Amino acid sequence: MFTKSTFTTIAAAPLLGAAVFAAPPVAAQTTLTAQNGTTIDVTPVAEFDEPWAMTFLPDGSMLVTEKAGTLVHVSADGSQKTPVSGVPAVAYGGQGGLGDVVLHPDFAENGLVYISFAEEGEGGQGAAVARGKLVRDGERPQLEDLSVIWRQQPKVSGQGHYSHRIAFGPDGMMFVTSGERQKKTPAQAMDTNLGKIVRLHDDGAVPSDNPFQGEGEIARQFWTMGNRNMLGIDFTADGQLWVHEMGPRGGDELNRIERGENYGWPVVSNGVNYDGSPIPDHDTRPEFNAPEVSWTPVIAPAGFVIYDGGMFPEWQGDGLIGGLRSQALVHVELDGDSAREIERFDMGNRIREVEEGPDGALWLLEDGAGGRLLKLTPQDAAG
C-alpha cells in the first residue's frame, strides 16, 4: 500500500518499470488581474488529454483523471506523469467518461481512493462511483480491489448531465452529485436517483438518518432533490455544504445545500429552455429553495473549492469556481447564508477543475485536448 513513508519519495523519484512520461513544454508564467485589481501569477505545469478532475496526495503529488479513461499520477512539480492501472472501462463520449477522483478522509491510513465514471448497462448509460486501494505493483501505481459502491438508477440514453462529483463531509459521509441526465422530470421523482444529491456511508451504504426515509428504497439515498447538473461541491470549514449547478439558457446557480430541500428543477429556473420557451422563475414558487447566486449570461460552472489556505489569506472562506463558457475563474464571497460574486479572472480557456494545493496555491485544469495544469499564486509570492 502507499504508506506514509512512500508518500515522501514517490513524487521525487521515477517509478521504475512503469510508463513514466516527462511533461511536455508549456507556456511561460503569466500575470492576470481581475476587475477589482487583484493580481495573480499563473504558472503552467503540465498538459493532459481532456483532464476532468484532480486531487492531492499527502506528499504533494497528484492524481488527475482524463475523460477517456486514464488516471494519472503526477509528481509534485509536474515533471513526471505515470498512468495508474486498475481503472475500469468507461463510457466515453459527450459528457461521459472518467470523472471525479477524491481520497478517503483517512487515506493516509487506509489508502482508499474514490473515482466516478460513466458506464454502459441495460437501458443506456449512467454514472457510477467506485473505490479501491492505491497500491504499488512492483513500482507501478494501481487501484486494487476496485468495486462499484453506487450507481445512477436507471441507466438512460444520452451522454449528458452525469454530474458525478464527490465530496466527504465533516461527519465522514460521502456526498455525490447525481445529474438528471438531461431528462428533466426525474429530478422531481422519488423512484430514481437522477437529479439529486445523495448522501452515503464511505462504503456506499445508505445512512438511516437521511431525510427521505419513508419515500421508497431509492429515495433513502437522497439528501436533496430538484437538481440539474452539478459539477462543483465543497464544504466550508464549519461544515456547510455548497454546490453549483448549470442552468439551461441562463440561470446557472450556486446553492447553499440544506437537508431535505427541493431546489426546483425543472419546475422553476432563473433561465429559459434551450428552445427559448420560458420556465417560471424561482420567486414564483417559494416552496422551492432558490439559489444564493445565479448567473445570466451563464458562466457554465465546473470545479469548485472553498478556500482555507494561507497563500491567499483574503480569500479564506470564499468559493472559487471554474468557468467553461466564461473561460474564467470566478471568485464568490460566502457569508453565512448569502453569497455574491466579487471578481473574476479571464483565463483565456475553459476551466474544468479547481483545487487547493497543500501549500495554499490554487490549481486549475483547463478543459479539452491539451488542457494545462495551472498553478496560481499571489503576484509577489516568489518575493
KEKEKOL-93746 format. One record per atom (N, C-alpha, C): x negated, y, z negated; residue in three letters. Coordinates in steps of 0.02 Angstrom, whole numbers, plus 32768, in hexadecimal, padded with zeros to 4 digits. Layout:
<rs>
XYZAla
...
</rs>
This chain:
<rs>
7FD67FC48000Met
800080008000Met
7FD4803E8000Met
7FED8075801BPhe
7FCA80B48016Phe
7FCE80CB7FCEPhe
7F9B80C07FA7Thr
7F9C80D37F61Thr
7F7F81187F58Thr
7F8081307F1BLys
7F6581737F0ELys
7F1C81787F24Lys
7EF581437F1BSer
7EAF81467F2ESer
7EA6814D7F79Ser
7ED1812E7FA1Thr
7EC881337FE9Thr
7EDF81758005Thr
7F0B81987FE2Phe
7F2081D97FFAPhe
7EE682088002Phe
7EB382027FD9Thr
7E7B82317FDAThr
7E4D82258014Thr
7E5381EB8036Thr
7E2481DB806CThr
7E4481D580B0Thr
7E8481C680B4Ile
7EA281B680F5Ile
7E9E81F08125Ile
7EA6822D810CAla
7EA58266813AAla
7E5F82798150Ala
7E2D82658128Ala
7DEA827C8137Ala
7DC3824D8165Ala
7DD6820C8166Ala
7DAF81DB818CAla
7DD981BB81C2Ala
7DBA81A881FBPro
7DE08185822FPro
7DFB81428216Pro
7E33812D8230Leu
7E5080ED821FLeu
7E3480B98250Leu
7E0280948239Leu
7DDF80668265Leu
7E0F80318280Leu
7E0B802382C0Gly
7E357FF082DEGly
7E7A800A82F2Gly
7E8A804782DFAla
7ECB806482F1Ala
7EC3808F8330Ala
7EFC809E834EAla
7EFB80CA8389Ala
7EF881128370Ala
7EBD812D8368Val
7EB38170834EVal
7EA7819F8388Val
7ECE81D5838BPhe
7EC8820483C2Phe
7EB4824883A6Phe
7E82826683C5Ala
7E7082AA83B3Ala
7EA582D983CDAla
7EB5830B83A4Ala
7EE7833C83B9Ala
7ECD836583F4Ala
7EF783738426Pro
7EE0839A845FPro
7ED483E3844CPro
7EAF84078474Pro
7EA5844E8465Pro
7EE884738466Pro
7EEE84A28439Val
7F2B84CB8437Val
7F1785148437Val
7F48853E8442Ala
7F3A85858449Ala
7F1F85A28407Ala
7F0085DB840DAla
7EE185FA83D3Ala
7F15861883A4Ala
7EFE862A8369Gln
7F2A86498337Gln
7F47868A8351Gln
7F8586968340Thr
7FA686D48351Thr
7FC486F38312Thr
7FD887318318Thr
7FF8875582E1Thr
803D876B82F6Thr
806F875F82CALeu
80B3877382D8Leu
80CD87A282A2Leu
80F787D182B7Thr
811488018288Thr
816088008290Thr
818387F88258Ala
81CC87FA8258Ala
81E48842825DAla
822788498264Gln
8243888C826DGln
823588B98232Gln
8232889C81F5Asn
822888C681BAAsn
81DF88D081A8Asn
81B288B881D4Gly
816B88C681CAGly
8143888D81ABGly
816288568196Thr
813C881E817CThr
8110880081B3Thr
80D187F681A4Thr
80A187DE81D6Thr
8083879C81C0Thr
8081876B81EEIle
8066872981DFIle
803687148215Ile
800786E98202Asp
7FDB86C98233Asp
7FF786858245Asp
7FF586748285Val
800E8634829EVal
7FD4860F82BFVal
7FC485D482A3Thr
7F8C85AE82BCThr
7FA4856C82D8Thr
7F9E8560831APro
7FAF851F8337Pro
7F7D84EA831FPro
7F9784B0830CVal
7F6E847B82EEVal
7F6A843D831AVal
7FA284298339Ala
7FA483EC8361Ala
7FE183F0838FAla
7FE583C083BFGlu
801E83BC83ECGlu
803C837783EBGlu
807D837483FAPhe
80A2833483F8Phe
80D283318433Phe
80ED82F5843DAsp
811F82EA8471Asp
816482E88451Asp
818A831E8458Glu
81CC8324843BGlu
81CD831683EFGlu
81A6833C83C9Pro
81A883328380Pro
81EB83468363Pro
81FF8324832DTrp
824183318310Trp
823E834282C6Trp
8213832182A1Ala
8211832D8258Ala
81CB831E823EAla
81BD83358202Met
817D832981E3Met
818583288197Met
815583078176Thr
8151830A812DThr
810983038119Thr
80F7831D80DFPhe
80B2831C80C7Phe
80A882E28097Phe
807082BF809FLeu
805A828D806FLeu
803382AE8037Leu
802A828B7FFFPro
800982AB7FC5Pro
7FC282C57FD3Pro
7FA082A98005Asp
7F5C82C08013Asp
7F5982FB8043Asp
7F9483148058Gly
7F96834C8086Gly
7F9C833880CFGly
7F9582F880DFSer
7FA282E18123Ser
7FEE82DE812ESer
800282CE816AMet
804982D4817CMet
8061829681A1Met
80A2828C819ELeu
80C5825F81CCLeu
80F1828A81F8Leu
80ED827F823AVal
811582A6826BVal
813A82748297Val
817B828082A1Thr
81A2825682CEThr
81A482768313Thr
81A0824B8347Glu
81AB825F838CGlu
81EB823D83A3Glu
8215826283C5Lys
825A824B83D1Lys
825F820A83F7Lys
822F81FC8424Ala
823381BF844BAla
822681808422Ala
820E818883E3Gly
8208814E83B8Gly
81C581438398Gly
819981758397Thr
8157816D8379Thr
815481948337Thr
813B81728303Leu
812A819282C4Leu
80DF819982C2Leu
80C781D682B6Val
808181E582BBVal
806681FB8278Val
802D81DD8263His
800981F7822AHis
7FD6822A8243His
7FD782658223Val
7FAD829D823AVal
7F8182B38201Val
7F4082B9820DSer
7F1282D081DASer
7F23831781C5Ser
7F0C832A818AAla
7F1E836A816DAla
7F0B83A5819AAla
7ED5839D81C0Asp
7EC083D481ECAsp
7ED983CC8233Asp
7F018397823FGly
7F1E838C8281Gly
7EEF836E82B4Gly
7EB2835C82A0Ser
7E80834582D0Ser
7E8A82FD82E5Ser
7EAE82D582BEGln
7EB9828E82CEGln
7F03827D82C9Gln
7F1A825882FBLys
7F5F824182FDLys
7F5F81F58307Lys
7F8181D282DCThr
7F82818982DEThr
7FCA817082DDThr
7FE0814B830FPro
8024812F830EPro
802C80FE82D3Pro
8066810182B3Val
807780D4827DVal
80A2809C829AVal
808E805E8290Ser
80B5802682ABSer
80EF8015827DSer
811D7FEB8297Gly
81557FD5826FGly
81947FFE8276Gly
8193803082A3Val
81CE805A82AEVal
81FF803582DBVal
8240803682CCPro
8270801082F5Pro
827A80318339Pro
8297800A8367Ala
82AB802683A8Ala
82E2805A839DAla
82DF808F83C3Val
831080C583BBVal
833780CE83FCVal
837380E983F6Ala
839B80FB8430Ala
838681418444Ala
835A81458474Tyr
833C81858488Tyr
836281A284C3Tyr
837581E184BCGly
8397820484F2Gly
83C5823884D5Gly
83CE826F84FAGly
83F782A584DFGly
83D982BF849EGly
840182C1846AGln
83E882D48428Gln
83D2829883FFGln
83D4825D841BGly
83C5822083F7Gly
837C820C83FAGly
836781E783C7Gly
832481CD83C4Gly
830F81C7837CGly
82CD81C98370Leu
82B381C9832CLeu
82BD820E830ELeu
82D5821082D0Gly
82E8824F82B2Gly
82BE82638277Gly
82DC8263823CAsp
82BC827E8201Asp
828C824C81E3Asp
825E826681BAVal
8231823D8191Val
82278260814FVal
8234823D8118Val
822B825980D5Val
820D822380A8Val
81EE82398072Leu
81D1820C8041Leu
820182028007Leu
81FF81C77FE9His
822281BC7FAAHis
820681EB7F75His
822F82047F47Pro
821482307F13Pro
81DA82117EECPro
81D881CF7EE6Asp
81A281AD7EC3Asp
8173818B7EF5Asp
816781AA7F2EPhe
813F818C7F62Phe
80F981797F4APhe
80DB81A37F21Ala
809781957F0AAla
809281527EE5Ala
80CA813C7EC8Glu
80CC80FC7EA5Glu
80E680C37ED1Glu
811980D27EFAAsn
813A809A7F1FAsn
812C80997F6AAsn
811080CE7F86Gly
80FF80CF7FCDGly
813A80D07FFDGly
817780DF7FE6Leu
81B280D98011Leu
81BB8117803DLeu
81C8810A807CVal
81D5813D80AEVal
8219813080CDVal
823F816680DATyr
8281816180F8Tyr
827F8182813DTyr
829C8160816EIle
82A1817D81B1Ile
82E9817881C9Ile
82FD81A781F2Ser
833F81A38212Ser
8334819C825DSer
8365817F827FPhe
835F817482C7Phe
83A3816382E4Phe
83A9816C8326Ala
83E48157834AAla
83DA810F8362Ala
840D80E5835BGlu
8408809F836FGlu
8444808C8399Glu
8439805A83C4Glu
846F803D83ECGlu
8496800A83C3Glu
84D5800083D6Gly
84FD7FCD83B5Gly
85417FC883D6Gly
856B7FA083BAGlu
85AE7F9783D7Glu
85D47FD983D6Glu
85EC7FED8410Gly
8611802B8416Gly
85E98067842BGly
85A68061842BGly
857E809A8440Gly
854080A38415Gly
853880DE83FAGln
84FD80EF83D2Gln
851281108391Gln
84E381108362Gly
84EE81328323Gly
84AD813A82FFGly
84AC816882CFAla
8470817382A7Ala
846B813E8271Ala
842D8131825CAla
841F81038226Ala
83E5811E81FDAla
83E3810981BEVal
83AB81198192Val
838C80D7817BVal
834A80D38181Ala
83268097816AAla
82EF80AC813BAla
82DB807D810FArg
82A2808A80E4Arg
8271805080E7Arg
8232806180E1Gly
81FD802F80E0Gly
81C3804980B7Gly
8192801E80ADLys
8157802F8086Lys
811E803F80B5Lys
80FE807880AALeu
80C5808C80D2Leu
8087806780B8Leu
806B803C80E2Val
8032801280CEVal
7FFD80138104Val
7FC57FF380F5Arg
7F917FE98127Arg
7F937FA0813EArg
7F8D7F96817EAsp
7F817F54819AAsp
7F397F5681B3Asp
7F0B7F408189Gly
7EC47F4E8196Gly
7EBA7F988189Gly
7EAC7FBE81BEGlu
7EA4800681B7Glu
7EDB802D81D9Glu
7F0D800A81F4Arg
7F42802C8219Arg
7F7F803681ECArg
7F9C807381ECPro
7FD8807D81C4Pro
8015805C81E4Pro
8040804181BAGln
807E802481D5Gln
80B5802981A0Gln
80F3802681B8Leu
812D8020818CLeu
813C7FD68184Leu
813B7FC08146Glu
81467F7A8136Glu
81897F718114Glu
81A97F378122Asp
81EA7F278103Asp
821E7F5D8111Asp
821E7F76814ELeu
824E7FAA8160Leu
82947F8C8165Leu
82C47FAD8146Ser
83097F958149Ser
83387FD1814DSer
836E7FC98173Val
83A17FFD817AVal
83CC7FFD813BVal
83D48037811DIle
83FB803C80DFIle
843B806680E7Ile
844480858122Trp
848180AC812FTrp
848A80B4817ATrp
84CA80B4818FArg
84DA80BE81D6Arg
851880EA81DDArg
851981118213Gln
855781328227Gln
858980FE823CGln
85C881098228Gln
85FE80DB823AGln
863981038255Gln
865380F1828FPro
863C80BE82BDPro
860880DA82EDPro
85E980AE8314Lys
85C180C5834CLys
85F080DC8384Lys
85DC811183A7Val
8607812F83DAVal
85DD813F8417Val
85FE8152844ESer
85DC8165848BSer
85BC81AA8482Ser
858D81BA84ADGly
856E81FB84ADGly
852B81FB8489Gly
850682328492Gln
84C282378477Gln
84B782798453Gln
84EA82908430Gly
84E582D0840EGly
84FB82CE83C6Gly
84E7830083A0His
84FE830D835CHis
84F582D2832DHis
84B982B6832CTyr
84AB828382FATyr
849E82A382B6Tyr
847F82DD82B6Ser
84688301827ASer
843082DB8257Ser
843E82A98232His
8412827A820DHis
83D5829A81EDHis
83DF82D281CBArg
83AC82EE819FArg
83B582D08159Arg
837D82C88135Ile
837B82A780F4Ile
835A82D480C1Ile
837682D58083Ala
835682F8804CAla
836782D5800BAla
833782D47FDDPhe
834482B97F9APhe
835282F27F6APhe
838682E97F41Gly
8397831A7F10Gly
837083127ED0Gly
837683427EA2Pro
8352833E7E62Pro
836583007E39Pro
83A182E57E45Asp
83B782A97E21Asp
83A082697E41Asp
8377826E7E76Gly
835E82347E99Gly
838D82177ECDGly
83C782357ED5Met
83F7821D7F07Met
83E182357F4DMet
83F3820D7F7FMet
83E1821C7FC4Met
841E823A7FE8Met
841482738007Phe
84498294802EPhe
8437828F8078Phe
8468827C80A1Val
845E827480E9Val
8493829E810DVal
847E82C6813EThr
84AF82EA8167Thr
84C482BC81A0Thr
850582B381A7Ser
8521828781DBSer
854B82B0820ASer
853282BE8246Gly
855782E78276Gly
859582C58290Gly
85C282EE82ADGlu
860282D382C5Glu
85FE82B9830DGlu
85BF82B48327Arg
85B282948368Arg
85D982B383A1Arg
85E782F4839BGln
860A831A83CFGln
8652830083DAGln
866E82E083A7Lys
86B282C583ACLys
86E482EF8384Lys
86CD8321835FLys
86F68351833BLys
872083328304Lys
875883108316Thr
878A82FC82E4Thr
877082CB82AFThr
873D82A182BCPro
872582778285Pro
870E829D8248Pro
86FB82DC8250Ala
86E383038217Ala
8718830A81E0Ala
8759830381F3Gln
8790830881C3Gln
87AE82C481B1Gln
8790828E81C9Ala
87AD824B81BFAla
878A82278185Ala
87B18201815FMet
879681DD8126Met
877B81978138Met
8789817F8174Asp
8775813B8186Asp
8736813981B0Asp
8711817181B4Thr
86D2817481D7Thr
86A481A481B2Thr
8663819581B2Asn
863381C28191Asn
861581F581C0Asn
863281FD81FBLeu
861C8231822ALeu
863682758212Leu
860B82A98218Gly
861F82EC8205Gly
862182F581BAGly
85F182D58196Lys
85F082D7814ELys
85A882E28136Lys
85A082F780F8Ile
856282EE80D2Ile
856E82B380A4Ile
8542828180A5Val
854B8247807BVal
851682488044Val
8528822A800BArg
84FB82267FD1Arg
84F681DE7FBCArg
84B781C67FB7Leu
84AA81807FAALeu
847281787F78Leu
846F813D7F58His
8434812A7F33His
83FA81217F63His
83BD811C7F49Asp
838281177F74Asp
837F80D67F9BAsp
83A880A57F88Asp
83AB80667FAEAsp
83E780627FDCAsp
840D809A7FE2Gly
8447809C800EGly
8488808B7FEBGly
848680757FACAla
84C380667F88Ala
84EA80A67F7AAla
852D809F7F74Val
855880D97F6CVal
856180E87F21Val
855381257F0CPro
855C81377EC5Pro
85A581357EB1Pro
85B281247E73Ser
85F6811F7E5BSer
861481637E4ASer
85EB81997E4AAsp
860481DB7E39Asp
860B82097E75Asp
860881EE7EB2Asn
861782167EEDAsn
8660822C7EEBAsn
867182647F0CPro
86B382837F01Pro
86EF82627F22Pro
86E582377F55Phe
871E821C7F7APhe
872881D27F6BPhe
872281BE7F2DGln
872481787F1AGln
876581567F2CGln
879C817A7F29Gly
87DE815B7F34Gly
87F7815F7F7BGly
87CC81727FABGlu
87E2817E7FF0Glu
87CC81488021Glu
87B6810E8008Gly
87A180D88034Gly
875780CA802CGly
874280908045Glu
86FD807A803AGlu
86CA80A7805CGlu
86D780BC809AIle
86A780E880BCIle
86A6812C809AIle
86DF81458086Ala
86E481878067Ala
86BD818C8026Ala
86B081548007Arg
868981547FC9Arg
864381707FD3Arg
862A816F8012Gln
85E8818A8021Gln
85E781D68021Gln
862081F6802EPhe
8621823D803FPhe
861082688003Phe
85E9829C8010Trp
85E082D37FE1Trp
860883107FF8Trp
8608831C803AThr
8632834F8059Thr
864E8334809AThr
867E835980B7Met
869A834780F7Met
86A88386811FMet
86BF837D815EGly
86CC83B78188Gly
868D83D981A2Gly
865983B181ADAsn
861A83CC81C5Asn
860F83BA820EAsn
85E483E08230Arg
85DC83D78278Arg
859883B78288Arg
856483DF8291Asn
852283C582A3Asn
84EE83E88277Asn
84D583C48245Met
84AD83E1820FMet
846483CA8217Met
843983F9822ALeu
83F383E88238Leu
83C384078206Leu
83DC841A81CBGly
83B084358197Gly
83D1842C8154Gly
83AA84138122Ile
83C4840580DFIle
838B840D80ADIle
839984308075Asp
836784368041Asp
8388844E8000Asp
836484447FC9Phe
837A84577F87Phe
835184927F6DPhe
837284BE7F47Thr
834D84F27F23Thr
832B84D37EE6Thr
830184FA7EC6Ala
82DD84E27E8BAla
830C84CF7E53Ala
834784EF7E50Asp
837784DE7E1BAsp
83AB84AB7E31Asp
839F848B7E6CGly
83C984527E80Gly
840484627EACGly
840B849F7EC5Gln
844384AF7EF1Gln
843384997F38Gln
846184747F57Leu
8458845C7F9BLeu
8472848F7FCDLeu
844A849C8002Trp
845D84C6803ATrp
8452849E807ATrp
848084A780A9Val
847D848380EAVal
849284B48121Val
846D84B48158His
848484DC8191His
84A284AF81C6His
84CC84CE81EFGlu
84F784A8821DGlu
84FE84CE825EGlu
84F584AB8295Met
84FF84CB82D6Met
854984D582E4Met
855C851182F9Gly
85A0851D830FGly
85A8850B8358Gly
85E485168374Pro
85EE850B83BCPro
85D0854583E4Pro
85F9856E8404Arg
85E185AD8422Arg
85E885E283EDArg
85B285F183CAGly
85B5861E8391Gly
85C485F78352Gly
85BB8619831AGly
85D085FC82DBGly
859F85CB82BBGly
855E85CF82CAAsp
852E85A882A3Asp
853685BB8259Asp
852A858A822DGlu
853B859481E7Glu
8501858181B9Glu
84FC85A48181Leu
84D6858E8147Leu
85068588810DLeu
850A854C80F0Asn
853B853D80BDAsn
851C852B807BAsn
853685488046Arg
852785328002Arg
855384F67FF5Arg
853484BD7FEAIle
855A847E7FE8Ile
857484717FA1Ile
85B584637F9EGlu
85D784557F5FGlu
85F984117F62Glu
85F483ED7F2DArg
860F83AA7F28Arg
865883A77F3CArg
8668837A7F6CGly
86AD836C7F7DGly
86CF83A07FA9Gly
86A983D17FC3Glu
86C784067FEAGlu
86CF83F18034Glu
86FF84128055Asn
870D8409809CAsn
86F9844A80C0Asn
86CB844580F1Tyr
86AF847F8111Tyr
86D384918152Tyr
8709846E8162Gly
873984878192Gly
8735847181DAGly
86FC845781F1Trp
86F784448237Trp
872384068244Trp
87488404827DPro
874C843582B4Pro
8789846382AEPro
87A784658274Val
87E3848D826BVal
87D384D7826DVal
879B84EA824EVal
87868530824EVal
873C85358261Val
8729856F827ASer
86E3857E828BSer
86DF85C88298Ser
86A485E4828FAsn
869A862A82A2Asn
8682863182EAAsn
868585F9830FGly
867685FA8357Gly
86B385E5837FGly
86AA85DB83C0Val
86DF85C383EBVal
86C68584840EVal
86F4855E842BAsn
86E28522844FAsn
86B88533848DAsn
8693850284A6Tyr
8667850E84DFTyr
868F8523851DTyr
86CE850F8522Asp
86F78524855BAsp
871685698551Asp
87058588851AGly
871E85CB850CGly
875E85CD84E5Gly
877F859584DASer
87BD859484B4Ser
87AF85A5846BSer
87DC85C9844BPro
87CF85E28407Pro
87D585AB83D2Pro
87B485B6839BIle
87BB858E835EIle
87CA85BF8326Ile
87FB85B182FBPro
880985E082C4Pro
87CB85EC8299Pro
87C1862A8284Asp
8789863A8258Asp
8793861D8213Asp
875B861981EEHis
875F860081AAHis
878F8628817EHis
87918669818AAsp
87BA8692815CAsp
880586878166Asp
88198661819AThr
8860865181A2Thr
887586158179Thr
884585EE8160Arg
885585B1813AArg
882A85AF80FBArg
883F85D280C7Pro
881685D7808BPro
880C85968066Pro
883185618077Glu
882685218056Glu
87E58500806BGlu
87C8851780A3Phe
878884FC80B9Phe
874F852980A0Phe
8717850A8092Asn
86DD852E8078Asn
86BB855380B2Asn
86B6859480ADAla
869A85BE80E2Ala
864E85C480DAAla
862A85CF8111Pro
85E185D5810CPro
85CC861580E8Pro
8593861280C8Glu
8576864D80A8Glu
8558867C80DCGlu
853F865F8113Val
85268686814CVal
853D8664818BVal
8552868B81BDSer
855E866E81FFSer
853E869B8233Ser
852E867D826CTrp
850A86A182A1Trp
852F869C82E3Trp
853E86D58300Thr
855586DB8345Thr
8536871A8361Thr
850B87168393Pro
84F686DB83B9Pro
84D386A8838CPro
84D2866A83A4Val
84B68634837CVal
846A86398377Val
8450861C8341Ile
84078612833CIle
83F585CA834DIle
8426859C834EAla
841B85548358Ala
83EA853A8323Ala
8400853782E4Pro
83D2852882ADPro
83BB84DF82ADPro
837A84D482A2Ala
835D8491829EAla
832184958270Ala
831F846B823EGly
82EA846D820CGly
82F984A381D9Gly
82E88494819APhe
82FA84C18163Phe
82D184B08127Phe
82B784E38106Val
829684D980C6Val
82A685148099Val
82B185058059Ile
82B785398027Ile
827385408005Ile
82558578800DTyr
820E85817FFDTyr
820485897FB2Tyr
81D185657F97Asp
81C0856D7F50Asp
817585707F45Asp
814F857E7F7AGly
8106857F7F75Gly
80EB85C27F5DGly
80A885C57F59Gly
808786017F40Gly
8067862B7F75Gly
806286127FB3Met
803F86387FE8Met
806986747FFFMet
80AB866C7FFEPhe
80D986A3800EPhe
810586AF7FD0Phe
80EB86CD7F9BPro
811186D37F5DPro
815286F97F65Pro
815487287F94Glu
8192874E7F9DGlu
81C987257FBFGlu
81B886E97FD8Trp
81E986BD7FF8Trp
820586897FC9Trp
81EC86857F8CGln
820186507F60Gln
824D86517F55Gln
826B86167F5EGly
82B486107F57Gly
82DB86217F95Gly
82B986357FCAAsp
82DA86478009Asp
82DA860C8039Asp
8306860E806BGly
830B85DB809DGly
82E885F080DEGly
82C585C280FDLeu
82A585CD813ELeu
82C2859B816FLeu
82E085B481A5Ile
8305858B81D6Ile
82E38590821AIle
82D88557823AGly
82C18557827FGly
82FA856582AEGly
82EB858782E5Gly
831D85978317Gly
830C8578835AGly
833A85528377Leu
832F853683BALeu
8341856A83EELeu
8380857A83F4Arg
839685AC8426Arg
837585F08419Arg
836E860283DASer
8352864483C9Ser
8306864583CDSer
82E5860A83D1Gln
829C860683D4Gln
827D862F839CGln
829586248360Ala
828286508328Ala
827A862882E8Ala
8258864882B9Leu
825A86348273Leu
82858667824FLeu
82BC86508232Val
82ED867C8213Val
82E6867881C7Val
82DB86B181A8His
82D186B6815FHis
831286CE813FHis
832B86A48111Val
836B86B280F0Val
836086B880A5Val
837886ED8088Glu
837686F58040Glu
83B186D08021Glu
83A386A57FF0Leu
83D686817FCBLeu
83DB86A07F86Leu
841786B37F73Asp
842186D57F33Asp
845F86B87F12Asp
845586847EE9Gly
848E86647EC9Gly
84BC86447EFBGly
84F9865D7F01Asp
852886417F31Asp
852F866C7F70Asp
84FF86977F7CSer
850186C17FB8Ser
84C086BA7FDESer
84C186CE801DAla
848686CA8048Ala
848A86FE807EAla
845087138097Arg
844F874380CFArg
840C873C80F3Arg
840F87448136Glu
83D08747815CGlu
83AE8789814EGlu
836C87858141Ile
834787C38133Ile
831187D28167Ile
82FC879F818EGlu
82CB87AB81C3Glu
82C6876D81EEGlu
82AA87768229Arg
829A873C8253Arg
825B874A827BArg
823887148289Phe
81FA871882B0Phe
820786F982F4Phe
81F5871C8328Asp
81FC8703836DAsp
81C186D4837AAsp
81D08692837CMet
819B86608385Met
818B865283CEMet
81B6866883FCGly
81A9865E8443Gly
81B58618845CGly
81CB85EA8430Asn
81DB85A68442Asn
8212858C8413Asn
823585598429Arg
8269853A8400Arg
8248851983C2Arg
826285278388Ile
8247850C834AIle
827484D48331Ile
825884998329Arg
827E845E8316Arg
827C844F82CCArg
8243845D82ABGlu
823884478266Glu
8212847B823FGlu
8223848181FFVal
820284AF81D1Val
81F384898190Val
81B5848C8179Glu
81A2846C813AGlu
817084978115Glu
816F848E80D3Glu
813E84B080A9Glu
81048480809BGlu
80C6849880A5Gly
808C846F8098Gly
8078846F8050Gly
804C8441803DPro
8036843B7FF7Pro
8016847B7FDBPro
7FF684A28007Asp
7FD684E07FF0Asp
8003851D7FF5Asp
804285138009Gly
8070854B800FGly
807485698054Gly
804B85528083Ala
8052856880C8Ala
8094854D80E4Ala
80AE856F8116Leu
80EB85588138Leu
80D785388179Leu
80F584FE8189Trp
80E484D881C4Trp
812284D081F0Trp
811984D98231Leu
814F84D48262Leu
813D84A08297Leu
8170848082B2Leu
8169845882EFLeu
819284788326Leu
81718484835FGlu
8196849A839AGlu
81BB845E83B8Glu
81F0846C83DCAsp
8219843983FBAsp
81FD84268440Asp
820B83E88455Gly
81FE83D58499Gly
81B883B984A6Gly
81AC83A884E7Ala
816B838D84FBAla
813583C184EEAla
80FE83AB84D0Gly
80C883DA84C0Gly
80D784068485Gly
810B83F4845DGly
811B841C8423Gly
80E1841F83F2Gly
80D0845B83DDArg
8096846583B3Arg
80A984648369Arg
8079844D8341Leu
807B845482F9Leu
8059849582E8Leu
807E84C282C5Leu
8066850582B6Leu
8060850E826BLeu
8029852C8255Lys
8020853E820FLys
802785898207Lys
8054859F81DALeu
806185E581CFLeu
804585FA818BLeu
801F862F818AThr
8002864A814DThr
80098697814DThr
800686B68113Pro
800787008112Pro
7FCC871A813APro
7FD487558157Gln
7FA0876E8183Gln
7F5C87758161Gln
7F5D87868121Asp
7F1D879180FEAsp
7F08875480D5Asp
7F26871A80E0Ala
7F1786E080B6Ala
7ECE86CC80BAAla
7EB086CF80F6Ala
7E6B86BA80FEAla
7E3C86E880D9Ala
7E50872680CEGly
7E25875680ADGly
7E3087598063Gly
</rs>
